[in-house]
Amino acid sequence: MARLVYSFIASLDGYVEDADGRFEWAAPGEQAHAFANELERPVGTHLLGRRMYETMAVWETDPELAAHSPVTAEFAELWQASEKIVYSGTLTEVSTRRTRIEPRFEPEQVRALKEAATADLAIGGAELAGQALAAGLVDECHAFVAPAVVGAGKRALPDGLRLDLELSDQRRFEDGMVYLRYTVRG
């Protein structure tokens, strides 16, 4: 069975975007980005909420972004090679290849997808990931903690969620970002 991994970049106070919806403070440096690329390699399918999909689609629709460095070019290649499922009740068409829309998140469908997959799955978007965490579908959390405190915004993890986690890896990067890999127990 494939693993479902929730990867996110958050401020030290736990937000994936600030109160104004901005997240430029979360941009990883080259070293952290190269490490994130290594984590992307085993991912065959991305499960995304609409807003996360619209944010990430630029890795296929904006060639200048990929041309920034060899690390960003590699990430764009990995992103474009993966399957993408976007959960949205409002989105009617997509701007990227290998992408389909599902009108709502159905835990049993995701469970079946995990059982049938030959490569890992990644889930992106705090709200969608919160649903998957609450349904007991997430196997690992990969948290990149940015060296910033933003005070308010969208939380990386939902309120009211309790999980028993085991720290299975950690790294520190030259830009001050820290990576924490947790396995969800039980």
Backbone as CSV, one residue per row, in Angstrom:
resi,resn,N_x,N_y,N_z,CA_x,CA_y,CA_z,C_x,C_y,C_z
1,MET,0.847,-1.180,0.000,0.000,0.000,0.000,0.891,1.241,0.000
2,ALA,0.497,2.221,-0.759,1.236,3.485,-0.840,1.004,4.312,0.426
3,ARG,1.960,5.168,0.706,1.831,6.107,1.828,1.144,7.378,1.339
4,LEU,0.387,8.016,2.233,-0.160,9.344,1.976,0.595,10.303,2.877
5,VAL,1.259,11.272,2.274,2.139,12.192,2.986,1.587,13.614,2.889
6,TYR,1.481,14.262,4.045,1.122,15.683,4.076,2.406,16.467,4.277
7,SER,2.828,17.189,3.243,4.011,18.051,3.306,3.556,19.494,3.305
8,PHE,4.186,20.287,4.159,3.810,21.696,4.215,4.969,22.527,4.733
9,ILE,4.933,23.804,4.380,5.864,24.787,4.935,5.033,25.693,5.829
10,ALA,5.464,25.837,7.078,4.717,26.657,8.031,5.657,27.586,8.781
11,SER,5.093,28.656,9.269,5.836,29.551,10.159,6.047,28.838,11.491
12,LEU,6.928,29.367,12.313,7.164,28.778,13.625,5.884,28.713,14.452
13,ASP,4.983,29.676,14.239,3.718,29.668,14.977,2.614,28.874,14.266
14,GLY,2.974,28.096,13.246,2.065,27.110,12.684,1.164,27.525,11.549
15,TYR,1.495,28.601,10.833,0.641,29.066,9.743,1.270,28.790,8.376
16,VAL,0.446,28.377,7.403,0.920,28.159,6.038,0.766,29.414,5.182
17,GLU,-0.055,30.325,5.646,-0.146,31.653,5.029,-0.509,32.637,6.128
18,ASP,-0.128,33.905,5.916,-0.396,34.902,6.946,-1.828,35.428,6.830
19,ALA,-2.175,36.388,7.663,-3.542,36.911,7.713,-3.976,37.560,6.400
20,ASP,-3.012,37.966,5.561,-3.325,38.562,4.260,-3.292,37.527,3.139
21,GLY,-3.118,36.245,3.486,-3.068,35.190,2.473,-1.719,35.074,1.791
22,ARG,-0.700,35.738,2.320,0.631,35.727,1.697,1.494,34.626,2.307
23,PHE,2.458,34.164,1.532,3.353,33.117,2.015,4.767,33.258,1.458
24,GLU,5.130,34.449,0.988,6.482,34.648,0.449,7.552,34.408,1.500
25,TRP,7.225,34.596,2.761,8.138,34.346,3.871,8.497,32.858,3.981
26,ALA,7.748,31.997,3.301,7.953,30.549,3.380,8.810,29.992,2.248
27,ALA,9.281,30.840,1.348,10.062,30.341,0.212,11.345,29.671,0.708
28,PRO,11.552,28.408,0.339,12.761,27.714,0.802,13.990,28.166,0.016
29,GLY,15.138,28.110,0.677,16.399,28.348,-0.008,16.746,27.161,-0.889
30,GLU,17.833,27.287,-1.644,18.226,26.233,-2.582,18.457,24.893,-1.882
31,GLN,19.108,24.900,-0.734,19.415,23.663,-0.031,18.130,22.946,0.419
32,ALA,17.213,23.683,1.020,15.951,23.093,1.468,15.109,22.655,0.272
33,HIS,15.151,23.438,-0.797,14.367,23.084,-1.987,14.905,21.814,-2.629
34,ALA,16.217,21.668,-2.685,16.820,20.450,-3.245,16.421,19.234,-2.405
35,PHE,16.405,19.390,-1.090,15.978,18.303,-0.215,14.503,17.964,-0.474
36,ALA,13.664,18.977,-0.617,12.241,18.756,-0.910,12.077,18.000,-2.229
37,ASN,12.940,18.290,-3.208,12.886,17.559,-4.474,13.113,16.069,-4.250
38,GLU,14.048,15.727,-3.374,14.306,14.314,-3.073,13.071,13.660,-2.457
39,LEU,12.356,14.393,-1.628,11.134,13.864,-1.030,10.018,13.693,-2.062
40,GLU,10.078,14.477,-3.136,9.068,14.424,-4.202,9.228,13.202,-5.096
41,ARG,10.435,12.675,-5.203,10.700,11.586,-6.150,9.759,10.389,-6.033
42,PRO,9.446,9.899,-4.821,8.561,8.729,-4.743,7.064,9.043,-4.907
43,VAL,6.721,10.313,-5.098,5.308,10.703,-5.209,4.824,10.516,-6.645
44,GLY,3.753,9.750,-6.786,3.151,9.540,-8.096,1.899,10.357,-8.313
45,THR,1.221,10.715,-7.214,-0.050,11.435,-7.305,-0.134,12.490,-6.211
46,HIS,-0.595,13.674,-6.601,-0.850,14.764,-5.655,-2.352,14.940,-5.500
47,LEU,-2.819,14.965,-4.268,-4.206,15.279,-3.942,-4.206,16.720,-3.455
48,LEU,-4.991,17.575,-4.112,-4.901,19.011,-3.854,-6.267,19.651,-3.720
49,GLY,-6.353,20.614,-2.814,-7.510,21.488,-2.789,-7.380,22.491,-3.925
50,ARG,-8.461,23.163,-4.244,-8.459,24.100,-5.379,-7.402,25.189,-5.241
51,ARG,-7.327,25.828,-4.076,-6.370,26.939,-3.920,-4.932,26.452,-4.012
52,MET,-4.645,25.291,-3.442,-3.284,24.760,-3.535,-2.969,24.394,-4.985
53,TYR,-3.930,23.821,-5.684,-3.714,23.500,-7.095,-3.403,24.774,-7.891
54,GLU,-4.189,25.812,-7.682,-3.960,27.059,-8.420,-2.593,27.652,-8.093
55,THR,-2.136,27.493,-6.863,-0.806,27.967,-6.471,0.284,27.141,-7.144
56,MET,0.114,25.830,-7.161,1.145,24.922,-7.673,1.152,24.802,-9.195
57,ALA,0.050,25.103,-9.856,-0.034,24.943,-11.314,1.035,25.734,-12.050
58,VAL,1.550,26.798,-11.448,2.577,27.608,-12.117,3.834,26.800,-12.428
59,TRP,4.050,25.687,-11.720,5.221,24.847,-12.008,5.110,24.180,-13.365
60,GLU,3.930,24.264,-13.972,3.744,23.756,-15.332,3.402,24.871,-16.310
61,THR,2.756,25.923,-15.839,2.262,26.958,-16.734,3.194,28.159,-16.880
62,ASP,4.191,28.293,-16.005,5.117,29.425,-16.052,6.551,28.924,-16.237
63,PRO,7.035,28.839,-17.472,8.370,28.308,-17.718,9.490,29.127,-17.077
64,GLU,9.250,30.409,-16.824,10.273,31.239,-16.182,10.560,30.778,-14.758
65,LEU,9.560,30.264,-14.075,9.746,29.781,-12.712,10.726,28.604,-12.692
66,ALA,10.551,27.676,-13.604,11.437,26.517,-13.681,12.847,26.916,-14.104
67,ALA,12.975,27.954,-14.893,14.280,28.383,-15.410,15.112,29.122,-14.368
68,HIS,14.575,29.361,-13.201,15.282,30.117,-12.161,16.590,29.460,-11.741
69,SER,16.594,28.121,-11.609,17.795,27.399,-11.181,17.639,25.925,-11.532
70,PRO,18.713,25.162,-11.481,18.587,23.712,-11.708,17.638,23.045,-10.699
71,VAL,17.614,23.531,-9.478,16.735,22.961,-8.450,15.270,23.209,-8.798
72,THR,14.932,24.415,-9.230,13.537,24.698,-9.582,13.151,23.975,-10.874
73,ALA,14.085,23.828,-11.797,13.810,23.073,-13.027,13.496,21.621,-12.692
74,GLU,14.259,21.065,-11.758,14.021,19.684,-11.338,12.659,19.544,-10.673
75,PHE,12.289,20.497,-9.809,10.989,20.423,-9.163,9.865,20.497,-10.201
76,ALA,9.998,21.397,-11.165,8.972,21.527,-12.207,8.813,20.209,-12.962
77,GLU,9.916,19.556,-13.252,9.870,18.269,-13.962,9.149,17.211,-13.113
78,LEU,9.457,17.151,-11.829,8.800,16.196,-10.936,7.297,16.482,-10.834
79,TRP,6.960,17.752,-10.701,5.552,18.155,-10.590,4.780,17.774,-11.856
80,GLN,5.347,18.075,-13.001,4.660,17.807,-14.259,4.486,16.311,-14.524
81,ALA,5.396,15.490,-14.016,5.331,14.043,-14.239,4.288,13.354,-13.362
82,SER,3.845,14.010,-12.295,2.908,13.372,-11.361,1.459,13.535,-11.821
83,GLU,0.627,12.613,-11.343,-0.813,12.739,-11.514,-1.301,13.743,-10.475
84,LYS,-2.377,14.453,-10.807,-2.931,15.428,-9.876,-4.446,15.263,-9.813
85,ILE,-4.959,15.176,-8.589,-6.406,15.133,-8.369,-6.755,16.377,-7.564
86,VAL,-7.636,17.201,-8.120,-8.038,18.451,-7.475,-9.453,18.276,-6.935
87,TYR,-9.603,18.517,-5.629,-10.908,18.411,-4.986,-11.512,19.800,-4.929
88,SER,-12.580,19.979,-5.725,-13.210,21.298,-5.794,-14.645,21.174,-6.280
89,GLY,-15.517,21.894,-5.612,-16.900,21.969,-6.063,-17.142,23.128,-7.007
90,THR,-16.106,23.958,-7.233,-16.281,25.136,-8.089,-15.428,25.113,-9.349
91,LEU,-14.309,24.428,-9.320,-13.405,24.393,-10.476,-14.018,23.539,-11.580
92,THR,-14.018,24.061,-12.811,-14.612,23.312,-13.924,-13.590,22.860,-14.953
93,GLU,-12.412,23.480,-14.966,-11.361,23.041,-15.886,-10.005,23.291,-15.245
94,VAL,-9.005,22.588,-15.765,-7.654,22.666,-15.215,-6.689,23.178,-16.276
95,SER,-5.555,23.696,-15.811,-4.568,24.266,-16.726,-3.325,23.388,-16.862
96,THR,-3.335,22.220,-16.246,-2.175,21.338,-16.282,-2.565,19.965,-16.812
97,ARG,-1.558,19.280,-17.352,-1.762,17.914,-17.837,-1.848,16.967,-16.643
98,ARG,-2.293,15.757,-16.925,-2.336,14.687,-15.930,-3.122,15.094,-14.692
99,THR,-4.192,15.871,-14.903,-4.965,16.438,-13.801,-6.441,16.151,-14.003
100,ARG,-7.095,15.750,-12.930,-8.552,15.570,-12.980,-9.176,16.224,-11.758
101,ILE,-10.446,16.544,-11.868,-11.195,17.207,-10.799,-12.155,16.205,-10.170
102,GLU,-12.204,16.204,-8.855,-13.214,15.461,-8.099,-14.038,16.499,-7.347
103,PRO,-15.361,16.393,-7.383,-16.195,17.431,-6.760,-16.107,17.488,-5.237
104,ARG,-15.734,16.382,-4.591,-15.629,16.397,-3.123,-14.652,15.314,-2.674
105,PHE,-14.124,15.517,-1.494,-13.197,14.582,-0.879,-13.983,13.431,-0.272
106,GLU,-13.708,12.219,-0.733,-14.368,11.021,-0.228,-13.306,10.114,0.395
107,PRO,-13.248,9.989,1.717,-12.218,9.187,2.361,-12.102,7.755,1.822
108,GLU,-13.206,7.106,1.543,-13.145,5.722,1.049,-12.494,5.642,-0.326
109,GLN,-12.726,6.638,-1.174,-12.070,6.662,-2.489,-10.569,6.845,-2.322
110,VAL,-10.162,7.678,-1.380,-8.730,7.902,-1.141,-8.102,6.639,-0.557
111,ARG,-8.810,5.969,0.329,-8.321,4.710,0.894,-8.085,3.686,-0.228
112,ALA,-9.019,3.587,-1.154,-8.881,2.667,-2.279,-7.722,3.093,-3.191
113,LEU,-7.553,4.380,-3.382,-6.449,4.901,-4.188,-5.114,4.519,-3.557
114,LYS,-5.001,4.651,-2.242,-3.773,4.259,-1.531,-3.484,2.773,-1.722
115,GLU,-4.511,1.950,-1.639,-4.335,0.508,-1.763,-3.905,0.102,-3.167
116,ALA,-4.366,0.826,-4.171,-4.065,0.473,-5.560,-2.787,1.121,-6.087
117,ALA,-2.318,2.180,-5.446,-1.191,2.956,-5.970,0.122,2.189,-5.872
118,THR,0.967,2.402,-6.868,2.309,1.813,-6.869,3.361,2.830,-6.457
119,ALA,2.955,4.075,-6.283,3.850,5.142,-5.821,3.119,5.914,-4.735
120,ASP,3.878,6.612,-3.903,3.282,7.363,-2.802,2.374,8.476,-3.303
121,LEU,1.497,8.912,-2.411,0.602,10.025,-2.674,0.954,11.156,-1.721
122,ALA,0.818,12.379,-2.207,1.031,13.567,-1.375,-0.273,14.342,-1.340
123,ILE,-0.566,14.938,-0.188,-1.765,15.755,-0.074,-1.336,17.172,0.247
124,GLY,-1.922,18.130,-0.435,-1.549,19.524,-0.263,-2.760,20.415,-0.097
125,GLY,-2.591,21.389,0.747,-3.680,22.291,1.097,-4.117,21.962,2.501
126,ALA,-4.038,22.919,3.391,-4.292,22.668,4.809,-5.704,22.151,5.077
127,GLU,-6.702,22.680,4.397,-8.071,22.242,4.652,-8.282,20.807,4.188
128,LEU,-7.813,20.473,2.995,-7.945,19.115,2.475,-7.148,18.143,3.336
129,ALA,-5.925,18.513,3.683,-5.105,17.653,4.532,-5.770,17.441,5.888
130,GLY,-6.413,18.473,6.415,-7.127,18.338,7.683,-8.217,17.282,7.602
131,GLN,-8.921,17.226,6.478,-9.949,16.202,6.289,-9.319,14.807,6.246
132,ALA,-8.196,14.693,5.534,-7.516,13.398,5.426,-6.937,12.968,6.769
133,LEU,-6.400,13.908,7.530,-5.876,13.597,8.862,-7.006,13.130,9.773
134,ALA,-8.133,13.818,9.750,-9.280,13.453,10.586,-9.836,12.081,10.210
135,ALA,-9.713,11.706,8.939,-10.206,10.408,8.474,-9.191,9.283,8.703
136,GLY,-8.024,9.618,9.245,-7.012,8.606,9.518,-6.289,8.102,8.281
137,LEU,-6.224,8.916,7.244,-5.614,8.497,5.983,-4.143,8.856,5.847
138,VAL,-3.664,9.833,6.590,-2.296,10.338,6.433,-1.325,9.452,7.213
139,ASP,-0.262,9.031,6.532,0.748,8.169,7.141,1.929,8.954,7.693
140,GLU,2.270,10.058,7.049,3.407,10.874,7.474,3.100,12.346,7.292
141,CYS,3.696,13.161,8.162,3.663,14.619,8.024,5.095,15.087,7.840
142,HIS,5.342,15.832,6.774,6.652,16.415,6.501,6.510,17.921,6.676
143,ALA,6.992,18.414,7.797,6.855,19.830,8.124,8.169,20.553,7.875
144,PHE,8.128,21.572,7.048,9.251,22.486,6.872,8.882,23.732,7.671
145,VAL,9.637,24.010,8.714,9.343,25.152,9.580,10.219,26.321,9.142
146,ALA,9.570,27.380,8.673,10.272,28.575,8.202,10.672,29.440,9.391
147,PRO,11.781,30.135,9.279,12.222,31.008,10.369,11.439,32.324,10.365
148,ALA,10.149,32.215,10.661,9.268,33.385,10.675,8.118,33.134,11.639
149,VAL,7.648,34.196,12.250,6.418,34.180,13.046,5.504,35.195,12.382
150,VAL,4.300,34.758,11.996,3.409,35.648,11.244,2.171,36.083,12.026
151,GLY,1.916,35.482,13.181,0.885,35.974,14.087,-0.536,35.530,13.841
152,ALA,-0.898,35.250,12.599,-2.267,34.837,12.272,-2.298,34.379,10.828
153,GLY,-3.394,33.735,10.457,-3.547,33.291,9.075,-4.201,31.933,9.001
154,LYS,-3.792,31.137,8.018,-4.326,29.788,7.850,-3.387,28.803,8.534
155,ARG,-3.949,28.026,9.454,-3.156,27.072,10.215,-2.794,25.850,9.368
156,ALA,-1.613,25.301,9.605,-1.160,24.102,8.899,-1.950,22.876,9.328
157,LEU,-2.363,22.859,10.593,-3.107,21.726,11.147,-4.404,22.236,11.749
158,PRO,-5.472,21.462,11.612,-6.768,21.939,12.108,-6.866,21.894,13.624
159,ASP,-7.660,22.788,14.167,-7.968,22.767,15.595,-8.759,21.500,15.908
160,GLY,-8.577,20.989,17.107,-9.354,19.839,17.551,-8.814,18.487,17.109
161,LEU,-7.740,18.462,16.353,-7.163,17.209,15.869,-6.139,16.697,16.875
162,ARG,-6.213,15.419,17.211,-5.217,14.791,18.086,-4.594,13.636,17.318
163,LEU,-3.255,13.624,17.285,-2.516,12.551,16.624,-1.353,12.132,17.503
164,ASP,-1.031,10.864,17.467,0.154,10.353,18.127,1.219,10.229,17.039
165,LEU,2.304,10.986,17.179,3.329,11.050,16.133,4.666,10.553,16.661
166,GLU,5.466,10.029,15.724,6.828,9.629,16.050,7.785,10.376,15.121
167,LEU,8.739,11.109,15.705,9.733,11.821,14.908,10.654,10.796,14.250
168,SER,10.707,10.815,12.908,11.522,9.833,12.200,12.663,10.456,11.410
169,ASP,12.701,11.772,11.292,13.826,12.447,10.634,13.756,13.932,10.965
170,GLN,14.918,14.570,10.885,14.994,16.014,11.109,16.222,16.551,10.389
171,ARG,16.125,17.758,9.889,17.237,18.416,9.198,17.164,19.909,9.450
172,ARG,18.334,20.541,9.427,18.414,21.998,9.507,19.101,22.472,8.241
173,PHE,18.597,23.556,7.660,19.147,24.087,6.419,19.793,25.439,6.660
174,GLU,20.688,25.808,5.753,21.473,27.036,5.934,20.626,28.299,5.970
175,ASP,19.413,28.265,5.409,18.541,29.443,5.440,17.746,29.553,6.746
176,GLY,17.974,28.621,7.684,17.277,28.639,8.959,16.011,27.800,8.979
177,MET,15.622,27.246,7.825,14.456,26.372,7.780,14.830,25.036,8.426
178,VAL,13.830,24.401,9.049,14.013,23.105,9.696,12.985,22.136,9.120
179,TYR,13.426,20.909,8.851,12.540,19.855,8.359,12.300,18.854,9.479
180,LEU,11.038,18.498,9.688,10.644,17.498,10.675,9.740,16.480,9.986
181,ARG,10.129,15.228,10.058,9.324,14.156,9.465,8.716,13.341,10.595
182,TYR,7.390,13.269,10.615,6.673,12.516,11.633,5.889,11.392,10.984
183,THR,5.956,10.214,11.592,5.110,9.093,11.207,3.892,9.110,12.115
184,VAL,2.726,8.946,11.524,1.496,8.907,12.308,1.365,7.499,12.875
185,ARG,1.279,7.402,14.175,1.114,6.096,14.830,-0.352,5.702,14.849
186,GLY,-0.579,4.387,14.752,-1.955,3.875,14.888,-2.754,4.147,13.684
